[in-house]
Amino acid sequence: MKQLTIILTLLLFAKVNAQTDQDVLKTIYTQSLTNGKSYQWLDHLSNKIGGRLSGSENAEKAVQYTKSELEKLGLDKVWLQPVMVPKWVRGDKEEAHFTYNSITTNINICALGGSIATPKSGLTANVIEVQNFEELAALGEEKIKGKIVFYNRPMQADLIQTFMAYGGCVNQRYAGAMEAIKYGAVGVIVRSMNLRQDDLSHTGSMSYGDLPNNQYIPSAAISTNDADKLSEALKKDPNLKFYFKQNCQQFDDVLSYNVIGEI
């Protein structure tokens, strides 16, 4: 009888506690959906503060702004957790073009986050277009060495879950340089991760893995429209040369903060 009483008491407590948790969660959701300020916060971060690359002055402004807003909400505790973050600076605007049939076509290009710069005078080389790493490996060093590898696999437009389309081709952006370096490439350009056909180059992160610095090659993204233009030009003239110049620089890691709010 004593055991039964204890069990019933525990079950009753668990039920009351579950109801309490449910009520608290409902209150949070109701407040967020009816009186939330998410869009105002997003507007301030995006338009008032602006780009917030890690280690930048704007990233620090975002930390302080977020801490201030959490404190205004009356959370139980708000604090900053120190963390070292990469500092990469894009530098002056990139430029790129190729010439086919005596016509020079300017290209919308943007350095990938974490990439090195080109030489100060820029980089000019022949281009080899591939769809994936398997094609790259099949071509091998004989056909890749000394060239710019152009990854041109588009996002799959017929997938309902667009993030699956993104995930299906983002490896060429993130790991493209690592793979191209194996075969002696001097640079990498990649089709932007974008389902739209437009002139906007979409940057994003890339990695050199564990490769030594002296093996790094510059990497950049070009717009979807420009990727198609380049691909068509290569069909007509496989020996055309592509030029691009970017001025990015990687610095030592700097101190930043995670902003944590406790309720």
C-alpha positions in Angstrom: 0.0 0.0 0.0 2.9 2.3 0.9 4.5 1.6 -2.5 1.3 2.3 -4.3 0.9 5.6 -2.5 4.4 6.7 -3.5 3.8 5.7 -7.2 0.5 7.6 -7.3 2.1 10.6 -5.7 5.0 10.6 -8.3 2.5 10.2 -11.2 0.4 13.1 -9.9 3.5 15.2 -9.5 4.7 14.3 -13.0 1.3 15.2 -14.4 1.2 18.5 -12.7 4.7 19.3 -13.7 3.9 18.3 -17.3 0.9 20.6 -17.3 3.1 23.4 -15.9 5.7 22.9 -18.6 3.0 22.9 -21.2 1.5 26.1 -19.9 4.9 27.8 -19.8 5.6 26.7 -23.4 2.2 27.9 -24.5 2.8 31.3 -22.9 6.2 31.6 -24.7 4.7 30.6 -28.1 1.7 33.0 -27.6 3.9 35.9 -26.7 6.3 35.2 -29.6 3.5 34.9 -32.1 1.4 37.9 -31.0 3.9 40.4 -29.5 7.3 39.1 -30.9 9.9 41.5 -32.2 11.8 39.0 -34.4 11.4 41.1 -37.5 12.4 44.3 -35.8 15.5 42.6 -34.4 16.3 41.1 -37.8 15.9 44.5 -39.5 18.2 46.1 -37.0 20.9 43.4 -37.4 20.7 43.3 -41.2 20.0 46.9 -42.1 21.2 49.1 -39.2 24.3 47.1 -38.3 24.9 45.3 -41.7 27.3 42.5 -42.6 28.6 40.7 -39.6 31.6 38.5 -40.6 33.2 36.9 -37.6 35.9 39.0 -36.0 34.5 42.2 -37.6 33.5 45.5 -36.0 29.9 44.9 -37.0 30.0 41.4 -35.4 31.0 43.0 -32.1 28.1 45.6 -32.5 25.7 42.6 -33.0 26.9 41.0 -29.8 26.3 44.1 -27.8 22.9 44.8 -29.4 21.8 41.2 -28.8 22.9 41.3 -25.2 21.0 44.6 -24.7 17.8 43.3 -26.2 17.9 40.1 -24.1 18.3 42.2 -21.0 15.3 44.4 -22.0 13.2 41.2 -22.2 13.9 40.6 -18.5 15.5 37.2 -18.8 16.7 35.5 -15.6 20.3 35.8 -16.7 22.1 37.2 -19.7 25.9 36.8 -20.2 28.7 36.7 -22.7 30.7 33.6 -23.3 34.2 34.3 -24.7 35.2 32.5 -27.8 38.0 32.9 -30.4 36.7 33.3 -33.9 38.3 33.5 -37.4 38.9 36.9 -38.9 38.8 37.0 -42.7 38.6 40.3 -44.6 37.2 40.5 -48.1 39.2 43.6 -49.2 38.4 45.6 -52.3 35.7 44.4 -54.7 36.6 41.4 -56.8 36.7 41.5 -60.6 36.6 38.9 -63.4 36.2 38.5 -67.1 36.8 36.2 -70.0 37.3 36.9 -73.7 35.7 34.9 -76.5 35.6 35.8 -80.2 37.3 39.2 -79.4 34.4 40.1 -77.0 35.2 40.5 -73.3 32.5 39.4 -70.9 32.6 40.8 -67.3 31.7 38.3 -64.7 29.8 38.8 -61.3 32.2 37.2 -58.9 32.7 37.0 -55.1 35.5 35.4 -53.2 34.5 32.5 -51.0 34.8 33.0 -47.3 38.2 31.7 -46.1 39.8 31.9 -49.5 43.2 33.4 -50.2 43.7 36.3 -52.6 44.9 36.0 -56.1 48.2 37.6 -57.0 48.0 41.4 -56.9 47.8 41.5 -60.7 45.1 38.8 -60.7 45.1 35.3 -62.1 44.7 34.3 -65.7 44.4 30.7 -66.8 42.6 28.2 -69.0 39.4 26.8 -67.6 38.2 23.2 -67.2 34.5 22.7 -66.4 33.4 19.8 -64.3 30.1 18.7 -62.6 31.5 16.8 -59.7 34.6 15.4 -58.0 34.3 12.1 -59.9 34.7 14.0 -63.2 37.6 15.9 -61.7 39.4 12.7 -60.7 38.7 11.1 -64.1 40.4 14.1 -65.8 43.4 13.8 -63.5 46.5 16.0 -63.2 47.3 15.8 -66.9 44.2 17.8 -67.9 43.8 19.9 -64.7 47.3 21.1 -63.8 47.8 24.8 -64.3 44.1 25.5 -65.0 41.2 27.0 -63.1 38.6 24.4 -62.2 35.0 25.5 -62.9 32.4 23.6 -60.8 29.1 24.0 -62.6 26.7 21.6 -61.0 23.4 23.4 -60.5 21.0 23.0 -57.6 18.3 20.4 -58.3 15.2 22.6 -59.0 12.5 19.8 -58.7 13.1 19.0 -55.0 10.3 20.2 -52.7 12.8 20.6 -49.8 15.1 23.3 -51.2 17.7 22.6 -48.5 18.2 19.1 -50.0 18.9 20.8 -53.3 21.4 23.0 -51.5 23.0 20.1 -49.8 23.2 18.2 -53.0 25.8 20.5 -54.5 27.3 22.6 -51.8 30.3 20.2 -51.4 31.7 21.7 -54.7 31.9 25.1 -53.0 33.1 24.0 -49.6 35.6 21.3 -50.6 36.2 22.2 -54.3 39.5 23.8 -53.7 40.8 20.8 -51.6 39.9 18.4 -54.4 41.2 20.6 -57.3 44.6 21.1 -55.5 45.2 17.4 -55.7 45.5 17.7 -59.5 47.5 20.9 -59.7 44.7 23.4 -60.3 45.7 27.1 -59.8 42.3 28.4 -58.9 38.6 27.5 -58.5 35.4 29.1 -59.5 32.0 27.7 -58.6 28.5 28.2 -59.7 26.5 30.1 -57.0 24.3 28.0 -54.8 21.1 29.5 -56.2 18.0 28.2 -57.8 17.3 31.4 -59.5 18.9 32.6 -62.8 20.3 36.0 -62.0 23.5 38.1 -61.9 24.1 37.8 -58.1 27.1 35.9 -57.0 26.5 34.0 -53.8 29.5 33.6 -51.5 29.8 31.1 -48.7 32.4 29.2 -46.7 35.1 27.0 -48.1 37.9 25.0 -46.6 41.4 23.9 -47.4 41.2 21.1 -44.9 44.7 20.2 -43.5 46.6 21.3 -46.5 49.7 23.5 -45.9 49.3 27.2 -46.7 51.7 27.1 -49.6 49.2 24.8 -51.5 46.2 27.1 -51.1 44.6 28.4 -54.3 42.1 31.3 -54.7 38.4 30.3 -54.8 35.4 32.3 -55.8 31.7 32.0 -56.8 30.1 33.4 -60.0 26.5 34.1 -60.6 24.2 31.5 -62.2 23.8 33.6 -65.4 27.5 34.0 -65.7 28.1 30.3 -65.1 25.9 29.6 -68.0 27.6 32.1 -70.2 31.0 30.7 -69.4 29.9 27.1 -70.0 28.5 28.1 -73.4 31.7 29.9 -74.3 33.8 26.9 -73.3 31.9 24.7 -75.6 32.8 27.0 -78.5 36.4 27.7 -77.3 37.8 25.2 -74.8 41.1 27.2 -74.8 39.6 30.5 -73.7 41.3 32.2 -70.7 39.5 33.4 -67.5 40.8 36.2 -65.4 39.9 37.0 -61.8 41.3 39.2 -59.0 40.4 39.1 -55.4 42.0 40.8 -52.4 40.9 38.9 -49.3 43.1 38.2 -46.3 43.1 35.8 -43.4 44.2 37.2 -40.0 44.8 35.5 -36.6 41.7 34.5 -34.6 40.2 37.2 -32.5 38.1 37.3 -29.3 34.3 37.4 -29.7 31.4 36.2 -27.6 28.4 33.9 -27.7 25.4 35.7 -26.2 23.4 33.5 -23.9 20.0 34.2 -22.3 18.6 32.0 -19.6 14.9 31.7 -18.7 
